[in-house]
C-alpha cells in the first residue's frame, strides 16, 4: 500500500491503473478465493479518477490517496449493499456510511468492494457465511480464519492493497495469522464503531488488515479518533502511528505468558513464536516469563458475554423496518419468529439462544453476572503483567489454518480463539504478524499485546521484528 | 442440563420459530457449551466488581442541540412493506 502511494507520487503508476489492475485480478482470481461479496467497480474507478486528479495537481490527500482497499461487509456503506453475510440483510442498502468508511474516503482511499465474513461476524473460519465460503490463498482446501476471512484472504491474495475488519474475539488477528497478513485490533474505543453492524458492543472493535506493519499503521491512523456518533469512542489524541514505527525495541521489556505455551499448541507454532521472541531479544528487548492465570477461562467468559450482547443487538432484525420479511405469517409475533427462522443461519441462532438463555430470568447472576466478574479478573491479570513488562508476546492462534469442514463441533471452533479473546475482554490493543510457516507451508501468526492506548509500542515492536526478518518475501501461489 | 422445554421457552423469548430438528440439536449443543462454561464456577468472584466496558468512561455528555438527520424517505427505503410514511405489519388488533 505505501509502495503504491510512493509510485503515485513519482508518477510511475496512476490510481486508475492500479484500481483497474486490482479489479482485473479480482475478476481473474476471486472465483477461487471467494473473498468478495460485492465488487464496487464503478465507484472504485470514479474514486481512482478523482485521486488521479489530485496527484496530477500535486495535491494528494495523504498516504492513502488512491489506494485500493476492501471493507468487511459488516461496515455500512451508503448506497452499497451491506449484508453481514446474512440472508436477513441480503438486500440491505444503508442510507449512511460508517465513520471509518467516511474517514477512509476523506483520505482518498478507493473502495474495491465488500468482503465475506462469518454471518454477523460469528465464527472463526468464514464458513458460516450465508453466501459462500472463502478459501485460504495459501491452500484453497483450508479456511482463511474468521470472521474477517474475506478481508484477510483479499490482502493475502493481493486482491486489495489493504482492508478493514472487525475483531470481537479475534476476528481480525486470527484470520491475519491464518492468511499471513498483519491484523491489528486497537484499544476498545480507539476507533469509532458508528456504522459497524453491532455484534457484541462491549467487545467489537474495527481495525486494519494489511500487507505489512507500515500499512497497518497508516490505515489505523486514518480511522482512529473520537467520534460524536459513538459515545464509547475514547476522547484522546491519536498518535502519529507511522512516525512511531522507528526506534526499535532496545530496552523494551517483553513478557512471555506461560499459559500460551501449553501442550495443545501446535509444535510448529510454538517453535516459530519462540524463534520470534529470540529475534526480539537479539534486537535489544529483554524478556521474562509472566503468568496470566485466567487465560483458560477466557473462552467461557466470552461465550457468555458475546452471545448475551448479540441476542440483544440482533433483536432489531424483526422484518419491520429493513431486511428480510418472511411471508405467510398469521400475526405479528408469528412474522417475527418466521422471519428470524429463515433469515438467520445455524451459528447465529445458536448464539442468540445461548445469549437469551444466559440473560433469562433465574440465570442472569449465575451466567452473565459471573462472566462480567471474571472479566474483571482477566483485566486485572493484564494490569499486573503490565506493571512488570511493556509488551506481551504470544501465539495468535494455537494452530495454523484448518481444513474446510474440519471443525463441525461448535465448541471445538470456539476454542480456536483461546489466545485472542483475552485482549478483547481486557479492551487492549494487539496485532498479529507473520512469524514463519508450518512444515506444510502455512503461515504462523505472532501476537503482540500492549497496554491500553499504547498502539505505538505494539506497532514499533511489530515493525522492528518485520524489518529484521524476511517472512514477507514468500507469497501464496495462485497462478 | 437444559431440556427441550428450556429450548422452547428461550426460542419464544428470542422470537425464533425453530423446527423440531433444530430444537433437538440446540438442546444437545447448548448443553455441551453450558457445561464447558460451568468451569467459571471454579473461580472465586466474591466481592469482585463486574466489568461491563473495557474502558472506564462515565456519562459522556454533549449539548442538546438539533442536528441534521437522515430524511424520512432514506430511512423508509429498505422497508419490506410500507404504506405512505408508515411501516406496514401484519394485523395486531382483532376486529
Contacts between the chains, C-beta under 8 A, distances in Angstrom:
chain1	res1	chain2	res2	distance
A	91	B	78	7.8
A	92	B	78	5.8
A	93	B	77	7.1
A	93	B	78	6.4
A	95	B	70	5.3
A	95	B	74	3.9
A	95	B	75	6.4
A	95	B	77	6.6
A	95	B	78	7.8
A	96	B	70	6.3
A	187	B	54	8.0
A	187	B	55	7.3
A	188	B	53	7.6
A	188	B	54	4.0
A	188	B	55	5.4
A	189	B	54	7.5
A	189	B	55	4.7
A	189	B	57	7.2
A	202	B	52	6.2
A	202	B	53	5.3
A	202	B	54	6.7
A	203	B	54	7.7
A	228	B	62	6.5
A	231	B	57	7.5
A	231	B	60	4.4
A	232	B	53	6.9
A	232	B	55	7.3
A	232	B	57	6.3
A	234	B	55	6.0
A	234	B	57	7.5
A	235	B	60	7.9
A	294	B	43	7.5
A	296	B	39	7.8
A	297	B	39	6.6
A	297	B	40	6.1
A	297	B	42	8.0
A	297	B	43	6.5
A	299	B	36	7.8
A	300	B	36	6.4
A	300	B	37	4.6
A	300	B	39	5.5
A	300	B	40	5.1
A	301	B	40	6.9
A	303	B	33	6.4
A	303	B	36	7.8
A	303	B	37	6.2
A	304	B	37	6.1
A	304	B	40	7.8
A	311	B	14	6.2
A	315	B	14	8.0
A	315	B	15	7.7
A	318	B	15	7.2
A	319	B	80	6.0
A	320	B	79	7.7
A	320	B	80	7.5
A	320	B	87	5.3
A	320	B	89	5.9
A	321	B	75	7.8
A	321	B	78	7.1
A	321	B	79	6.2
A	321	B	87	5.8
A	322	B	78	3.5
A	322	B	79	6.5
A	322	B	80	7.4
A	323	B	78	7.1
A	323	B	80	7.1
A	324	B	80	7.0
A	325	B	80	3.8
A	325	B	81	6.6
A	329	B	90	5.3
A	330	B	90	7.5
A	331	B	90	5.5
A	331	B	91	6.8
A	331	B	92	7.1
A	332	B	89	5.5
A	332	B	90	5.1
A	332	B	91	7.8
A	332	B	92	5.2
A	333	B	15	7.3
A	334	B	17	7.5
A	334	B	90	7.5
A	335	B	89	6.9
A	335	B	90	5.1
A	336	B	15	4.2
A	337	B	15	5.2
A	337	B	16	6.2
A	337	B	17	3.5
A	338	B	17	5.2
A	340	B	14	7.7
A	340	B	15	5.7
A	340	B	16	5.2
A	340	B	17	7.3
A	341	B	16	5.8
A	341	B	17	4.2
A	341	B	18	6.5
A	341	B	19	7.8
A	344	B	16	7.5
A	346	B	22	7.9
A	349	B	16	6.0
A	349	B	18	7.4
A	349	B	22	7.1
A	349	B	26	7.4
A	350	B	26	6.5
A	350	B	29	6.2
A	350	B	30	7.4
A	352	B	14	5.1
A	352	B	16	6.6
A	353	B	7	7.2
A	353	B	10	5.5
A	353	B	11	6.7
A	353	B	14	6.2
A	353	B	16	7.1
A	353	B	26	5.7
A	353	B	30	6.2
A	354	B	30	6.0
A	354	B	33	6.2
A	354	B	34	7.8
A	356	B	10	4.9
A	356	B	13	5.2
A	356	B	14	4.3
A	357	B	2	7.1
A	357	B	6	7.2
A	357	B	10	4.8
A	357	B	30	6.7
A	357	B	34	7.7
A	360	B	9	7.7
A	360	B	10	6.3
A	360	B	13	6.2
A	367	B	37	7.1
A	369	B	50	6.6
A	370	B	40	5.5
A	370	B	41	7.7
A	370	B	45	6.1
A	371	B	40	6.6
A	372	B	50	3.5
A	372	B	51	5.8
A	372	B	52	5.9
A	373	B	45	3.9
A	373	B	48	4.4
A	373	B	49	7.4
A	373	B	50	5.1
A	373	B	51	7.8
A	374	B	40	5.6
A	374	B	43	5.8
A	374	B	45	6.3
A	374	B	48	7.9
A	375	B	50	7.2
A	375	B	51	4.3
A	376	B	48	5.2
A	376	B	49	5.7
A	376	B	50	6.4
A	376	B	51	4.5
A	377	B	43	6.7
A	377	B	45	7.2
A	377	B	48	6.5
A	379	B	51	5.8
A	379	B	54	7.4
A	410	B	29	5.8
A	410	B	32	8.0
A	410	B	33	6.8
A	411	B	32	5.9
A	411	B	33	5.9
A	411	B	36	5.9
A	414	B	33	7.7
A	424	B	54	7.9
A	425	B	51	7.9
A	425	B	54	7.5
A	426	B	54	6.3
A	427	B	53	7.7
A	427	B	54	2.2
A	427	B	55	5.6
A	428	B	54	7.7
A	452	B	55	6.9
